[in-house]
Amino acid sequence: MCGIAGIIGKDKNNKKYIKKMCDRIAHRGPDDENYYIGKNVALGHRRLSIIDISGGIQPMFSNDKRYVVVFNGEIYNYQELKEELNDYDYQTKSDTEVLLSGYIQWGSDLPKHLRGMFAFAIYDTKEDTLFAARDPFGIKPFYYYQTEETFLFASEIKEFLEHPAFEKKFNQKILPSYLSFSFTPTTETFFEGVYRLDAGSYLTYKDKHLEIKKYYKLEFPIEKKDYEETVDKIEEVMKDSVNHHMISDVEVGSFLSSGIDSSYLVCLAKPNKTYTVGYDIPRYDETNYAKDLAEKIGIENKNKKISKTEYMEALDKVIYHMDEPASDPAVVALYFVSQLASKDVKVVLSGEGADEFFGGYNYYREEVDFAFYNKIPFLIRHGISKICSLFPSVRGINFLVRRGERLEDSYIGVNKVWQDRERKKLLKQKIELQNKEITKPIYDEFKDESTIVKMQAIDIHFWLMKDILQKADRMTMANSLEGRVPFVDKEVFKVASSLPLDYKVTKDNTKVALRSAAKRSIPNEAYKKKKLGFPVPIRDWMREEDLYQEIKKSFESEIAQSLFNTKYLLKMLEDHKNKKRDHYRKVWNVYCFLKWYHIFFEEA
């Protein structure tokens, strides 16, 4: 696990700039730093040494010195690929060298052969060409910025701040989308001109021309097979994925919550050490569940209770490391559990991806639980929806609104924060980029699929790829820790994507077939426990005077008044404090954005 940076363009100061860019991400690679400076290029690498600690130094050259690579991630099938690409004279035992031999053999088809998490760039010194690629699900980040004379790429946006060609501008156009999604759902970012390379894509840059192509697309080839045979297949692929994700020259630990996902991974991997965070408020605390499982399988569990003071003091640092605003309160908990683990290990397993792949969200169950309501003619449901949309957003009303809208017009993911009508009332700016425009390409691609498959496709493309995995990468790397996600594996997805509806959700449960597989390995009740996520007591804390006043102050700031209807915001905050309405997600969403703006555009 590492951090990378690159500059394409002639400048006598490239050596200085690439060093400063990499210094910005020293947390991603505290073990080593190295650079390649060519006529028109500078490449930089910060290393967290995991595989071939002494030999895997980057930037790394091909044997003929034509190609040079910088790489962030892990290639889990690198040993198999070395056997396949056995004509190459390998000089190291690292997975990095497989990228060079594979590129010589397959060219731009290289990413299709890789199993792992990766963002890498290969520079052809002979043709003066850059090739870069990102893994199928976007586990590892890759950003780029282009001017007329310069092309920059980096693992984190903050690296661009160190280059004089970068002009820092706030991209206000993205704000409405963030308010709905709770993260940035587009390849465009909050920094004008900065783009993320989309998951499952590669780019080539030559003679100031940038070209981007997709090499991986989601498919759901559903197969109705015997249930027990399917469960066998899930168990087999999960064991295989965990075994590949355990490949390391250093110790691998694991995060552990109370739920099925991390519990299953821990029971398969049996690492020596596991890590859990919780809170003093019992309903938000998972530490006892984790401790119970660890004791049953005979491994160590370390845990920490996060106080409100600690949580709030860490928030600025968390937002800085995220680069863009993100309002899922669990991100701070992820920071603390990563900090806890980093005291012992360099690598951890984590359970992200199981819900999106195997059907773990209660939203999906609506298609089963309320099938009777869907039988009501759409025009009647639509009329009910229109009437209900005039009332305040509460659970029952929101259900009737949802059920009377076309999925393509309303569903943007499981974590939607601001409803469209509320967003219009909140913002002073005109909303140019509608949510439907962002999700339309996915709905078009899966137009012939079932409702639940469409929902899964949306959640994988947005919630998983652009938020969950980004949080996981940023918070682990902020603590110089490599996070590995065995569920987010292309071989696992092949199995998960073939599951019929009733193997995913029923009236009784979610992740049905996965739970059956996990039950074979988990010795306690975690395999059937309801999903908690990463519960955080923000809802309660913001009713306390100190945090209430802090948020109120931010809502009264100059930037808040220029962008938002602050009277509306303050009324929401007041109603939440007085328990008239539960507005914590909306309040926190705006507060996190204002915090981010202050850090990157007022303090910097």
TORGUDO-195077 format. One line per field, with one value per residue (C-alpha): residue number from 1; residue in one letter; x, y, z. Coordinates in nm, 3 decimals, m for minus. Layout:
pos = c(NUM  ...)
code = c(A  ...)
px = c(X  ...)
py = c(Y  ...)
pz = c(Z  ...)
! end
This chain:
pos = c(1  2  3  4  5  6  7  8  9  10  11  12  13  14  15  16  17  18  19  20  21  22  23  24  25  26  27  28  29  30  31  32  33  34  35  36  37  38  39  40  41  42  43  44  45  46  47  48  49  50  51  52  53  54  55  56  57  58  59  60  61  62  63  64  65  66  67  68  69  70  71  72  73  74  75  76  77  78  79  80  81  82  83  84  85  86  87  88  89  90  91  92  93  94  95  96  97  98  99  100  101  102  103  104  105  106  107  108  109  110  111  112  113  114  115  116  117  118  119  120  121  122  123  124  125  126  127  128  129  130  131  132  133  134  135  136  137  138  139  140  141  142  143  144  145  146  147  148  149  150  151  152  153  154  155  156  157  158  159  160  161  162  163  164  165  166  167  168  169  170  171  172  173  174  175  176  177  178  179  180  181  182  183  184  185  186  187  188  189  190  191  192  193  194  195  196  197  198  199  200  201  202  203  204  205  206  207  208  209  210  211  212  213  214  215  216  217  218  219  220  221  222  223  224  225  226  227  228  229  230  231  232  233  234  235  236  237  238  239  240  241  242  243  244  245  246  247  248  249  250  251  252  253  254  255  256  257  258  259  260  261  262  263  264  265  266  267  268  269  270  271  272  273  274  275  276  277  278  279  280  281  282  283  284  285  286  287  288  289  290  291  292  293  294  295  296  297  298  299  300  301  302  303  304  305  306  307  308  309  310  311  312  313  314  315  316  317  318  319  320  321  322  323  324  325  326  327  328  329  330  331  332  333  334  335  336  337  338  339  340  341  342  343  344  345  346  347  348  349  350  351  352  353  354  355  356  357  358  359  360  361  362  363  364  365  366  367  368  369  370  371  372  373  374  375  376  377  378  379  380  381  382  383  384  385  386  387  388  389  390  391  392  393  394  395  396  397  398  399  400  401  402  403  404  405  406  407  408  409  410  411  412  413  414  415  416  417  418  419  420  421  422  423  424  425  426  427  428  429  430  431  432  433  434  435  436  437  438  439  440  441  442  443  444  445  446  447  448  449  450  451  452  453  454  455  456  457  458  459  460  461  462  463  464  465  466  467  468  469  470  471  472  473  474  475  476  477  478  479  480  481  482  483  484  485  486  487  488  489  490  491  492  493  494  495  496  497  498  499  500  501  502  503  504  505  506  507  508  509  510  511  512  513  514  515  516  517  518  519  520  521  522  523  524  525  526  527  528  529  530  531  532  533  534  535  536  537  538  539  540  541  542  543  544  545  546  547  548  549  550  551  552  553  554  555  556  557  558  559  560  561  562  563  564  565  566  567  568  569  570  571  572  573  574  575  576  577  578  579  580  581  582  583  584  585  586  587  588  589  590  591  592  593  594  595  596  597  598  599  600  601  602  603  604)
code = c(M  C  G  I  A  G  I  I  G  K  D  K  N  N  K  K  Y  I  K  K  M  C  D  R  I  A  H  R  G  P  D  D  E  N  Y  Y  I  G  K  N  V  A  L  G  H  R  R  L  S  I  I  D  I  S  G  G  I  Q  P  M  F  S  N  D  K  R  Y  V  V  V  F  N  G  E  I  Y  N  Y  Q  E  L  K  E  E  L  N  D  Y  D  Y  Q  T  K  S  D  T  E  V  L  L  S  G  Y  I  Q  W  G  S  D  L  P  K  H  L  R  G  M  F  A  F  A  I  Y  D  T  K  E  D  T  L  F  A  A  R  D  P  F  G  I  K  P  F  Y  Y  Y  Q  T  E  E  T  F  L  F  A  S  E  I  K  E  F  L  E  H  P  A  F  E  K  K  F  N  Q  K  I  L  P  S  Y  L  S  F  S  F  T  P  T  T  E  T  F  F  E  G  V  Y  R  L  D  A  G  S  Y  L  T  Y  K  D  K  H  L  E  I  K  K  Y  Y  K  L  E  F  P  I  E  K  K  D  Y  E  E  T  V  D  K  I  E  E  V  M  K  D  S  V  N  H  H  M  I  S  D  V  E  V  G  S  F  L  S  S  G  I  D  S  S  Y  L  V  C  L  A  K  P  N  K  T  Y  T  V  G  Y  D  I  P  R  Y  D  E  T  N  Y  A  K  D  L  A  E  K  I  G  I  E  N  K  N  K  K  I  S  K  T  E  Y  M  E  A  L  D  K  V  I  Y  H  M  D  E  P  A  S  D  P  A  V  V  A  L  Y  F  V  S  Q  L  A  S  K  D  V  K  V  V  L  S  G  E  G  A  D  E  F  F  G  G  Y  N  Y  Y  R  E  E  V  D  F  A  F  Y  N  K  I  P  F  L  I  R  H  G  I  S  K  I  C  S  L  F  P  S  V  R  G  I  N  F  L  V  R  R  G  E  R  L  E  D  S  Y  I  G  V  N  K  V  W  Q  D  R  E  R  K  K  L  L  K  Q  K  I  E  L  Q  N  K  E  I  T  K  P  I  Y  D  E  F  K  D  E  S  T  I  V  K  M  Q  A  I  D  I  H  F  W  L  M  K  D  I  L  Q  K  A  D  R  M  T  M  A  N  S  L  E  G  R  V  P  F  V  D  K  E  V  F  K  V  A  S  S  L  P  L  D  Y  K  V  T  K  D  N  T  K  V  A  L  R  S  A  A  K  R  S  I  P  N  E  A  Y  K  K  K  K  L  G  F  P  V  P  I  R  D  W  M  R  E  E  D  L  Y  Q  E  I  K  K  S  F  E  S  E  I  A  Q  S  L  F  N  T  K  Y  L  L  K  M  L  E  D  H  K  N  K  K  R  D  H  Y  R  K  V  W  N  V  Y  C  F  L  K  W  Y  H  I  F  F  E  E  A)
px = c(0.000  0.139  0.081  0.175  0.217  0.312  0.386  0.387  0.528  0.852  0.958  1.306  1.151  0.969  1.201  1.111  0.739  0.712  0.890  0.649  0.350  0.466  0.546  0.175  0.094  0.376  0.105  0.036  0.395  0.616  0.866  1.031  1.020  1.171  1.146  1.208  1.284  1.288  1.292  0.914  0.808  0.845  0.709  0.697  0.620  0.569  0.587  0.425  0.624  0.403  0.534  0.905  1.003  1.363  1.312  0.988  1.122  0.943  0.945  1.037  1.182  1.132  1.443  1.507  1.449  1.179  0.888  0.869  0.581  0.441  0.176  m0.060  m0.234  m0.200  m0.222  m0.350  m0.298  0.057  0.207  m0.022  0.053  0.427  0.386  0.186  0.430  0.735  0.934  1.012  1.333  1.200  1.440  1.216  0.954  0.709  0.368  0.471  0.698  0.404  0.254  0.561  0.577  0.198  0.199  0.473  0.262  m0.094  m0.069  m0.394  m0.560  m0.339  m0.605  m0.842  m0.593  m0.547  m0.720  m0.671  m0.696  m0.485  m0.416  m0.099  0.072  0.321  0.531  0.676  1.006  1.041  0.695  0.653  0.316  0.141  m0.091  m0.283  m0.556  m0.780  m0.922  m1.274  m1.447  m1.235  m1.079  m0.769  m0.793  m0.658  m0.707  m0.589  m0.571  m0.486  m0.376  m0.260  0.102  0.086  m0.083  m0.084  m0.199  m0.209  m0.352  m0.503  m0.629  m0.427  m0.109  m0.208  m0.194  0.186  0.213  0.207  0.007  m0.284  m0.540  m0.752  m1.117  m1.431  m1.660  m2.000  m2.186  m2.126  m2.284  m2.649  m2.545  m2.345  m2.647  m2.850  m2.587  m2.380  m2.061  m1.937  m2.113  m1.947  m1.603  m1.590  m1.483  m1.534  m1.205  m1.268  m1.071  m0.986  m1.135  m1.122  m1.049  m1.362  m1.344  m1.274  m1.123  m0.785  m0.640  m0.368  m0.198  0.024  0.104  m0.131  m0.421  m0.613  m0.822  m1.025  m1.179  m1.379  m1.237  m1.476  m1.854  m2.092  m2.308  m2.577  m2.610  m2.862  m2.865  m3.130  m2.933  m2.988  m2.973  m2.719  m2.502  m2.510  m2.415  m2.125  m2.011  m2.025  m1.826  m1.568  m1.516  m1.502  m1.237  m1.040  m1.069  m0.966  m0.665  m0.554  m0.610  m0.392  m0.084  0.168  0.521  0.391  0.119  m0.246  m0.510  m0.881  m1.151  m1.435  m1.786  m2.092  m2.230  m2.203  m1.957  m1.648  m1.737  m1.734  m1.400  m1.245  m1.371  m1.228  m0.896  m0.841  m0.593  m0.411  m0.547  m0.882  m0.993  m1.325  m1.446  m1.761  m1.917  m2.022  m2.387  m2.491  m2.719  m2.432  m2.174  m2.058  m1.751  m1.910  m2.030  m1.684  m1.516  m1.752  m1.670  m1.295  m1.304  m1.500  m1.247  m0.943  m0.803  m0.721  m0.961  m0.857  m1.126  m1.168  m1.460  m1.474  m1.585  m1.771  m1.470  m1.234  m1.476  m1.519  m1.148  m1.065  m1.321  m1.097  m0.820  m1.065  m1.211  m0.860  m0.770  m1.096  m1.013  m1.383  m1.681  m1.844  m2.117  m2.143  m2.067  m1.907  m1.602  m1.466  m1.518  m1.327  m1.044  m1.024  m1.037  m0.761  m0.555  m0.603  m0.495  m0.195  m0.025  0.019  m0.010  0.035  m0.251  m0.615  m0.915  m1.244  m1.599  m1.702  m1.897  m2.103  m2.427  m2.403  m2.297  m2.522  m2.833  m2.790  m2.998  m3.350  m3.446  m3.421  m3.675  m3.947  m3.983  m4.073  m4.235  m4.466  m4.526  m4.899  m4.864  m4.682  m4.989  m5.186  m5.188  m4.897  m5.117  m5.292  m4.963  m4.820  m5.114  m5.069  m4.699  m4.769  m5.000  m4.760  m4.471  m4.640  m4.593  m4.272  m4.030  m4.092  m4.061  m4.419  m4.459  m4.123  m4.234  m4.552  m4.356  m4.100  m4.357  m4.535  m4.230  m4.045  m3.727  m3.527  m3.670  m3.615  m3.362  m3.004  m2.889  m2.957  m2.813  m3.005  m3.003  m3.189  m3.506  m3.526  m3.793  m3.594  m3.276  m3.443  m3.558  m3.214  m2.996  m2.966  m2.811  m3.003  m2.961  m2.814  m2.704  m3.003  m2.968  m3.141  m2.868  m2.603  m2.778  m2.924  m2.627  m2.654  m3.029  m2.992  m2.731  m2.952  m3.293  m3.396  m3.302  m3.522  m3.580  m3.343  m3.063  m3.109  m3.082  m2.771  m2.613  m2.680  m2.545  m2.231  m2.154  m2.215  m2.243  m1.977  m1.732  m1.746  m1.807  m1.760  m1.435  m1.303  m1.363  m1.193  m0.889  m0.854  m0.899  m0.669  m0.401  m0.430  m0.287  m0.033  m0.241  m0.336  m0.704  m0.803  m1.164  m1.211  m1.579  m1.487  m1.320  m1.409  m1.428  m1.664  m1.874  m1.906  m2.079  m2.280  m2.407  m2.552  m2.780  m3.157  m3.371  m3.481  m3.119  m3.060  m3.374  m3.692  m3.963  m3.752  m3.402  m3.139  m2.815  m2.994  m2.745  m2.442  m2.581  m2.619  m2.255  m2.139  m2.338  m2.105  m1.806  m1.937  m1.978  m2.215  m2.531  m2.357  m2.459  m2.823  m2.779  m2.948  m2.724  m2.602  m2.335  m2.100  m2.347  m2.253  m2.435  m2.424  m2.804  m2.782  m2.466  m2.595  m2.880  m2.620  m2.542  m2.175  m2.215  m2.544  m2.371  m2.076  m2.307  m2.520  m2.209  m2.109  m2.464  m2.434  m2.097  m2.041  m2.000  m2.316  m2.517  m2.387  m2.485  m2.780  m3.112  m2.971  m3.307  m3.430  m3.112  m3.127  m3.492  m3.396  m3.117  m3.353  m3.624  m3.373  m3.238  m3.591  m3.682  m3.957  m3.799  m3.500  m3.290  m2.946  m2.842  m2.936  m2.776  m2.458  m2.444  m2.430  m2.203  m1.944  m1.948  m1.889  m1.605  m1.449  m1.480  m1.315  m1.020  m0.947  m1.063  m1.044  m0.757  m0.530)
py = c(0.000  0.331  0.674  0.785  1.109  1.211  1.514  1.505  1.825  2.011  2.208  2.237  2.230  1.896  1.729  1.982  1.967  1.588  1.573  1.825  1.639  1.315  1.483  1.569  1.198  1.075  0.906  0.670  0.551  0.629  0.348  0.481  0.743  0.738  0.933  0.911  1.231  1.216  1.472  1.527  1.335  1.308  1.012  0.982  0.702  0.681  0.323  0.123  m0.199  m0.510  m0.757  m0.806  m0.544  m0.513  m0.567  m0.395  m0.039  0.201  0.365  0.030  m0.021  m0.302  m0.502  m0.302  0.029  0.131  0.122  0.263  0.206  0.359  0.150  0.173  m0.144  m0.520  m0.773  m1.086  m1.318  m1.199  m1.541  m1.708  m1.434  m1.482  m1.845  m1.742  m1.464  m1.683  m1.547  m1.236  m1.225  m1.123  m0.933  m0.910  m1.108  m0.817  m0.794  m0.461  m0.629  m0.828  m0.498  m0.441  m0.792  m0.793  m0.459  m0.577  m0.888  m0.748  m0.371  m0.195  m0.533  m0.573  m0.463  m0.738  m0.999  m0.853  m0.961  m0.704  m0.343  m0.107  0.233  0.240  0.440  0.305  0.551  0.449  0.638  0.552  0.670  0.939  0.786  0.740  0.446  0.439  0.212  0.167  m0.157  m0.276  m0.145  0.163  0.040  0.250  0.617  0.795  1.166  1.377  1.742  1.879  2.218  2.311  2.226  1.994  1.670  1.577  1.259  1.162  0.931  1.225  1.563  1.752  1.662  1.899  2.191  2.166  2.226  2.582  2.469  2.379  2.654  2.585  2.670  2.563  2.368  2.487  2.289  1.967  2.094  1.998  1.644  1.612  1.721  1.434  1.160  1.262  1.233  1.334  1.098  1.219  1.181  1.559  1.673  1.970  2.108  2.256  2.071  1.774  1.442  1.092  0.810  0.599  0.245  m0.021  0.234  0.314  0.626  0.702  1.040  1.128  1.454  1.645  1.418  1.229  0.922  0.721  0.378  0.136  m0.217  m0.362  m0.351  m0.503  m0.790  m0.988  m1.326  m1.469  m1.849  m2.046  m2.332  m2.560  m2.351  m2.566  m2.585  m2.205  m2.175  m2.415  m2.190  m1.879  m2.055  m2.172  m1.832  m1.651  m1.890  m1.840  m1.462  m1.449  m1.673  m1.438  m1.132  m1.284  m1.287  m1.061  m1.044  m0.867  m0.956  m0.915  m0.819  m0.747  m0.502  m0.670  m0.536  m0.722  m0.802  m1.088  m0.935  m0.877  m1.175  m1.407  m1.272  m1.313  m1.670  m1.760  m1.579  m1.631  m1.345  m1.314  m0.965  m0.792  m0.433  m0.277  0.068  0.165  0.425  0.457  0.470  0.099  0.112  0.248  0.004  m0.319  m0.400  m0.677  m0.864  m0.848  m0.956  m1.255  m1.379  m1.328  m1.532  m1.812  m1.857  m1.792  m1.469  m1.130  m0.836  m0.484  m0.221  0.146  0.357  0.690  0.993  1.288  1.511  1.275  1.238  1.611  1.686  1.433  1.569  1.833  1.580  1.327  1.581  1.688  1.329  1.275  1.561  1.613  1.649  1.325  1.321  0.959  0.989  0.643  0.783  0.914  0.575  0.420  0.665  0.557  0.182  0.229  0.424  0.145  m0.127  0.068  0.035  m0.339  m0.422  m0.279  m0.467  m0.527  m0.702  m0.514  m0.615  m0.352  m0.465  m0.756  m0.558  m0.428  m0.762  m1.001  m0.786  m0.663  m0.346  m0.334  m0.105  m0.410  m0.593  m0.342  m0.522  m0.837  m0.705  m0.461  m0.647  m0.601  m0.222  m0.243  m0.416  m0.092  0.081  0.320  0.624  0.579  0.528  0.830  1.044  0.935  1.013  1.365  1.438  1.289  1.490  1.802  1.675  1.673  1.386  1.106  0.730  0.640  0.944  0.878  0.522  0.640  0.901  0.640  0.379  0.627  0.726  0.549  0.398  0.581  0.914  0.869  0.605  0.731  0.491  0.367  0.677  0.965  1.268  1.569  1.511  1.711  1.950  2.016  2.071  2.341  2.516  2.493  2.617  2.970  2.853  2.708  2.330  2.262  1.900  1.687  1.355  1.177  1.295  1.134  0.798  0.777  0.598  0.317  0.284  0.281  0.005  m0.211  m0.115  m0.477  m0.599  m0.642  m0.358  m0.506  m0.555  m0.192  m0.084  m0.296  m0.150  0.203  0.125  m0.041  0.237  0.519  0.431  0.156  0.285  0.657  0.666  0.346  0.238  0.593  0.626  0.293  0.390  0.737  0.644  0.342  0.529  0.832  0.594  0.429  0.113  m0.103  m0.198  m0.506  m0.585  m0.956  m0.915  m0.658  m0.910  m0.980  m1.356  m1.300  m1.069  m1.336  m1.559  m1.284  m1.135  m1.470  m1.505  m1.504  m1.262  m1.507  m1.598  m1.230  m1.103  m1.257  m1.139  m1.280  m1.152  m0.994  m1.152  m1.486  m1.715  m1.535  m1.582  m1.954  m1.974  m1.767  m1.983  m2.270  m2.076  m1.830  m1.987  m1.720  m1.541  m1.281  m1.459  m1.361  m1.026  m0.723  m0.468  m0.183  m0.041  0.177  0.328  0.675  0.883  1.209  1.227  1.257  1.465  1.748  1.802  1.887  2.253  2.258  2.081  2.257  2.596  2.488  2.382  2.694  2.910  2.738  2.785  3.158  3.188  3.401  3.107  2.940  3.256  3.288  2.931  2.831  2.948  2.971  3.050  2.712  2.542  2.698  2.598  2.237  2.250  2.397  2.139  1.858  1.993  2.017  1.668  1.800  1.629  1.403  1.613  1.492  1.354  1.674  1.897  1.688  1.680  2.060  2.098  1.859  2.049  2.380  2.221  2.098  2.438  2.607  2.363  2.379  2.726  2.950  2.810  2.684)
pz = c(0.000  m0.101  m0.244  m0.594  m0.785  m1.136  m1.350  m1.729  m1.878  m1.920  m1.615  m1.467  m1.117  m1.159  m0.909  m0.642  m0.717  m0.718  m0.382  m0.230  m0.374  m0.217  0.114  0.135  0.148  0.372  0.582  0.290  0.280  0.579  0.507  0.192  m0.082  m0.430  m0.754  m1.126  m1.313  m1.693  m1.972  m1.972  m1.663  m1.287  m1.092  m0.716  m0.472  m0.096  0.029  0.305  0.276  0.273  0.010  m0.075  0.179  0.060  m0.313  m0.410  m0.431  m0.668  m0.917  m1.073  m1.422  m1.670  m1.753  m2.071  m1.884  m2.130  m1.885  m1.535  m1.294  m0.975  m0.805  m0.510  m0.395  m0.402  m0.687  m0.514  m0.812  m0.883  m0.810  m1.064  m1.316  m1.270  m1.369  m1.675  m1.769  m1.718  m2.014  m1.814  m1.607  m1.265  m1.042  m0.734  m0.543  m0.549  m0.712  m0.869  m1.122  m1.261  m1.379  m1.597  m1.740  m1.788  m1.968  m2.204  m2.280  m2.285  m2.318  m2.227  m2.156  m1.848  m1.592  m1.711  m1.589  m1.241  m0.924  m0.654  m0.553  m0.757  m0.899  m1.107  m1.378  m1.632  m1.831  m2.168  m2.196  m2.565  m2.675  m2.408  m2.315  m1.982  m1.913  m1.585  m1.450  m1.148  m1.007  m1.104  m0.790  m0.715  m0.392  m0.455  m0.560  m0.868  m0.945  m1.235  m1.336  m1.678  m1.809  m2.156  m2.072  m1.770  m1.667  m1.298  m1.126  m0.761  m0.496  m0.310  m0.429  m0.169  m0.358  m0.640  m0.396  m0.413  m0.789  m0.933  m1.238  m1.012  m0.964  m0.658  m0.722  m0.538  m0.773  m0.648  m0.914  m0.715  m0.391  m0.463  m0.553  m0.232  m0.027  m0.169  m0.187  0.123  m0.087  m0.432  m0.676  m0.997  m1.154  m1.123  m0.774  m0.544  m0.680  m1.023  m1.292  m1.069  m1.178  m1.040  m1.281  m1.255  m1.118  m1.380  m1.619  m1.769  m1.929  m2.178  m2.209  m2.504  m2.683  m2.451  m2.548  m2.278  m2.356  m2.104  m2.158  m1.946  m1.918  m1.655  m1.634  m1.383  m1.503  m1.318  m1.497  m1.250  m1.219  m1.032  m0.878  m0.582  m0.263  m0.078  m0.389  m0.406  m0.039  m0.103  m0.386  m0.166  0.105  m0.147  m0.310  0.026  0.159  m0.162  m0.144  0.222  0.150  m0.129  0.090  0.364  0.137  0.310  0.443  0.755  1.005  0.898  1.155  1.112  1.207  1.395  1.460  1.583  1.239  0.996  0.749  0.960  1.182  0.881  0.760  1.103  1.137  0.796  0.835  1.209  1.244  1.574  1.642  1.588  1.656  1.754  1.854  2.041  2.269  2.631  2.521  2.512  2.205  1.998  2.128  1.961  2.166  2.377  2.069  1.915  2.235  2.265  1.913  1.960  2.282  2.117  1.836  2.056  1.913  2.063  2.044  2.132  2.165  2.238  2.357  2.175  2.376  2.228  2.292  2.110  1.822  1.768  1.812  1.538  1.290  1.128  1.075  0.928  0.685  0.579  0.496  0.306  0.061  m0.009  0.225  0.338  0.599  0.709  1.084  1.073  0.898  1.230  1.396  1.106  1.173  1.539  1.471  1.211  1.463  1.716  1.471  1.341  1.679  1.615  1.244  0.894  0.729  0.828  0.675  0.663  0.572  0.315  0.010  0.144  0.162  m0.194  m0.344  m0.149  m0.088  0.267  0.281  0.421  0.132  m0.094  0.120  0.031  m0.300  m0.106  0.211  0.032  m0.293  m0.229  m0.245  m0.576  m0.721  m0.686  m1.027  m1.065  m1.136  m0.800  m0.616  m0.797  m0.685  m0.324  m0.358  m0.482  m0.190  0.067  m0.073  0.065  0.421  0.632  0.569  0.818  0.777  0.675  0.451  0.284  0.206  0.033  m0.162  m0.275  m0.372  m0.597  m0.797  m1.073  m0.933  m1.200  m1.084  m0.713  m0.606  m0.582  m0.310  0.040  0.208  0.049  0.280  0.138  m0.063  m0.385  m0.256  0.063  m0.135  m0.346  m0.031  0.127  m0.158  m0.288  m0.613  m0.902  m0.921  m1.265  m1.224  m1.132  m0.949  m1.239  m1.476  m1.253  m1.216  m1.569  m1.733  m1.476  m1.511  m1.889  m1.866  m1.643  m1.784  m1.843  m1.495  m1.187  m0.943  m0.685  m0.939  m1.048  m0.683  m0.633  m0.947  m0.821  m0.474  m0.608  m0.856  m0.611  m0.241  m0.248  m0.510  m0.436  m0.062  0.138  m0.026  m0.032  0.343  0.403  0.199  0.348  0.713  0.705  0.509  0.738  0.998  0.763  0.759  0.462  0.452  0.252  0.158  0.070  m0.018  m0.285  m0.511  m0.872  m0.812  m0.517  m0.732  m1.001  m0.747  m0.574  m0.901  m1.010  m0.704  m0.765  m0.566  m0.297  m0.222  m0.142  0.033  0.170  0.409  0.690  0.618  0.396  0.262  0.289  0.114  0.258  0.610  0.544  0.437  0.734  0.977  0.897  1.033  1.294  1.641  1.782  1.666  1.448  1.129  1.186  1.359  1.204  1.036  1.257  1.028  1.231  1.482  1.609  1.875  1.674  1.690  2.070  2.091  1.875  2.122  2.387  2.426  2.326  1.991  1.923  1.963  1.746  1.462  1.501  1.470  1.146  1.007  1.076  0.899  0.592  0.356  0.494  0.438  0.082  m0.014  0.204  0.336  0.688  0.844  0.720  0.844  1.189  1.224  1.147  1.405  1.664  1.595  1.629  1.957  2.096  1.965  1.740  1.439  1.381  1.145  1.250  0.909  0.725  0.988  0.995  0.615  0.589  0.892  0.743  0.414  0.595  0.794  0.471  0.304  0.602  0.599  0.226  0.122  0.430  0.637  0.356)
! end
